[in-house]
Amino acid sequence: MGAQVIDVVIIGAGPAGLQAAVHAVRKKASVLVLGKAKRSAIYRAHVENYLCVDGVTEGSEMLKVGREQVVRFGAEIAEEDALEIQKKADFFLVRTETGKDVTARTLILATGTTRSKLNVKGEKKLLGLGVSYCVDCDANFFRNVPVAVVGNESSAVDGALTLLGYASEVFLIAKKISVSEELGRKLADSKIKLMEGTWVKEIIGDSELKGLLLEDDSTLIVEGVFIELGAKNAIELATTIDVQLDTETFSYIATDKKQKTNIPGIYAAGDVAGPPHQMAKAVGEGCVAGWKAANFARIMKKKM
Ligand SMILES: Cc1cc2nc3c(=O)[nH]c(=O)nc-3n(C[C@H](O)[C@H](O)[C@H](O)COP(=O)(O)OP(=O)(O)OC[C@H]3O[C@@H](n4cnc5c(N)ncnc54)[C@H](O)[C@@H]3O)c2cc1C
């Protein structure tokens, strides 16, 4: 990952992202894939409905072969999360969890489906009444009040750091923090109140959030809780640059048949672009997105 401009940066290293990388790199684009194999939905699957693959194949094995193929063709893969996307003139800037800024001509969002839930009492009832899944969308509603973030990984730590600029106190509830050294350092140097080794048992409140019941049966008084499990999903990443969602469920990135979003130069593929959530669809859309993004990057280069 150098300081140069990369033609196609793919956020997501599942079937959609890897297939996009294959097609973009074969079109001679420079390609960087960001994402973790173990975080792909297919990693733990036993797959037997994928065409031309006989019997049952482990998803983890398919990803391993896919990654080797992508690297052999000349793309780079970085096992790290994207934390932020910005638009800068004709380029996109992607900030990663190790603090790197990657400059891209085009972006492919292939981050899989939306964020996991905590699945605890009160979570559903208090959604929008103190429970949020998106710091970048909702931080402003929690000015000068105490809030908690729940999660172990990059989105939780980055979210908690963002909330320091809004909330009066920020608690980070984690079983075990697992982030890059860079993000770990930022956490240690910050005013975030880390509560490691515990978890949320219940979200308390009727018409508004009153607090959290923790595993040790203690109560933490907060007015908001941000559930930030795993990496930032595409919808969170996309909020800062106004990528449109589908108008029916507002749960997926809206694309056309060329996998184009409403922002020129940004494509989306796979589960993040809607159902059916199947590898065959992810791979098909990845192919189109990789192809189109490489073409777009080439046109942009010629213009300069
Ligand atoms: C238990 C289970 C069994 C399944 N079985 C089958 C099956 O038999 N057949 C079938 O066709 N499908 C199956 N599926 C569905 C299939 O796994 C998905 O449709 C497919 O993995 C979607 O691919 P994707 O690339 O869109 O997303 P994913 O495979 O989920 O990959 C998402 C990628 O995005 C990365 N990412 C997310 N956020 C960020 C970020 N902020 N920065 C960087 N990277 C990020 C993740 O690390 C991951 O690498 C199964 C799913 C599950 C959960």
PDBQT file of the ligand as one rigid body, heavy atoms in Angstrom, charges set to zero:
ROOT
HETATM    1  C1  LIG A 401     -23.712 -19.871   7.331  1.00  0.00    +0.000 C 
HETATM    2  C2  LIG A 401     -23.798 -19.453   5.891  1.00  0.00    +0.000 A 
HETATM    3  C3  LIG A 401     -23.843 -20.405   4.905  1.00  0.00    +0.000 A 
HETATM    4  C4  LIG A 401     -23.934 -20.030   3.566  1.00  0.00    +0.000 A 
HETATM    5  N1  LIG A 401     -23.975 -20.987   2.606  1.00  0.00    +0.000 NA
HETATM    6  C5  LIG A 401     -24.013 -20.632   1.313  1.00  0.00    +0.000 A 
HETATM    7  C6  LIG A 401     -24.011 -21.628   0.293  1.00  0.00    +0.000 A 
HETATM    8  O1  LIG A 401     -23.982 -22.832   0.571  1.00  0.00    +0.000 OA
HETATM    9  N2  LIG A 401     -24.021 -21.217  -0.996  1.00  0.00    +0.000 N 
HETATM   10  C7  LIG A 401     -24.059 -19.884  -1.347  1.00  0.00    +0.000 A 
HETATM   11  O2  LIG A 401     -24.049 -19.563  -2.513  1.00  0.00    +0.000 OA
HETATM   12  N3  LIG A 401     -24.052 -18.936  -0.389  1.00  0.00    +0.000 NA
HETATM   13  C8  LIG A 401     -24.052 -19.264   0.911  1.00  0.00    +0.000 A 
HETATM   14  N4  LIG A 401     -24.054 -18.296   1.879  1.00  0.00    +0.000 N 
HETATM   15  C9  LIG A 401     -24.128 -16.886   1.465  1.00  0.00    +0.000 C 
HETATM   16  C10 LIG A 401     -22.768 -16.368   1.005  1.00  0.00    +0.000 C 
HETATM   17  O3  LIG A 401     -21.827 -16.618   2.035  1.00  0.00    +0.000 OA
HETATM   18  C11 LIG A 401     -22.826 -14.883   0.681  1.00  0.00    +0.000 C 
HETATM   19  O4  LIG A 401     -23.851 -14.651  -0.244  1.00  0.00    +0.000 OA
HETATM   20  C12 LIG A 401     -21.490 -14.409   0.121  1.00  0.00    +0.000 C 
HETATM   21  O5  LIG A 401     -20.430 -14.663   1.000  1.00  0.00    +0.000 OA
HETATM   22  C13 LIG A 401     -21.558 -12.930  -0.207  1.00  0.00    +0.000 C 
HETATM   23  O6  LIG A 401     -20.331 -12.489  -0.622  1.00  0.00    +0.000 OA
HETATM   24  P1  LIG A 401     -19.874 -10.963  -0.423  1.00  0.00    +0.000 P 
HETATM   25  O7  LIG A 401     -18.526 -10.892  -1.032  1.00  0.00    +0.000 OA
HETATM   26  O8  LIG A 401     -20.940 -10.067  -0.917  1.00  0.00    +0.000 OA
HETATM   27  O9  LIG A 401     -19.807 -10.736   1.144  1.00  0.00    +0.000 OA
HETATM   28  P2  LIG A 401     -18.960 -11.525   2.238  1.00  0.00    +0.000 P 
HETATM   29  O10 LIG A 401     -18.585 -12.855   1.749  1.00  0.00    +0.000 OA
HETATM   30  O11 LIG A 401     -19.729 -11.451   3.490  1.00  0.00    +0.000 OA
HETATM   31  O12 LIG A 401     -17.617 -10.677   2.377  1.00  0.00    +0.000 OA
HETATM   32  C14 LIG A 401     -17.607  -9.413   2.954  1.00  0.00    +0.000 C 
HETATM   33  C15 LIG A 401     -16.180  -8.934   3.058  1.00  0.00    +0.000 C 
HETATM   34  O13 LIG A 401     -16.201  -7.543   3.370  1.00  0.00    +0.000 OA
HETATM   35  C16 LIG A 401     -15.216  -7.265   4.339  1.00  0.00    +0.000 C 
HETATM   36  N5  LIG A 401     -15.562  -6.018   5.016  1.00  0.00    +0.000 N 
HETATM   37  C17 LIG A 401     -16.713  -5.669   5.638  1.00  0.00    +0.000 A 
HETATM   38  N6  LIG A 401     -16.623  -4.407   6.111  1.00  0.00    +0.000 NA
HETATM   39  C18 LIG A 401     -15.385  -3.964   5.773  1.00  0.00    +0.000 A 
HETATM   40  C19 LIG A 401     -14.683  -2.746   5.987  1.00  0.00    +0.000 A 
HETATM   41  N7  LIG A 401     -15.224  -1.715   6.648  1.00  0.00    +0.000 N 
HETATM   42  N8  LIG A 401     -13.424  -2.648   5.498  1.00  0.00    +0.000 NA
HETATM   43  C20 LIG A 401     -12.840  -3.675   4.836  1.00  0.00    +0.000 A 
HETATM   44  N9  LIG A 401     -13.469  -4.847   4.597  1.00  0.00    +0.000 NA
HETATM   45  C21 LIG A 401     -14.720  -4.969   5.074  1.00  0.00    +0.000 A 
HETATM   46  C22 LIG A 401     -15.205  -8.486   5.236  1.00  0.00    +0.000 C 
HETATM   47  O14 LIG A 401     -13.976  -8.554   5.948  1.00  0.00    +0.000 OA
HETATM   48  C23 LIG A 401     -15.345  -9.586   4.159  1.00  0.00    +0.000 C 
HETATM   49  O15 LIG A 401     -14.064  -9.867   3.668  1.00  0.00    +0.000 OA
HETATM   50  C24 LIG A 401     -23.966 -18.654   3.211  1.00  0.00    +0.000 A 
HETATM   51  C25 LIG A 401     -23.900 -17.695   4.223  1.00  0.00    +0.000 A 
HETATM   52  C26 LIG A 401     -23.823 -18.074   5.551  1.00  0.00    +0.000 A 
HETATM   53  C27 LIG A 401     -23.767 -17.028   6.632  1.00  0.00    +0.000 C 
ENDROOT
TORSDOF 0
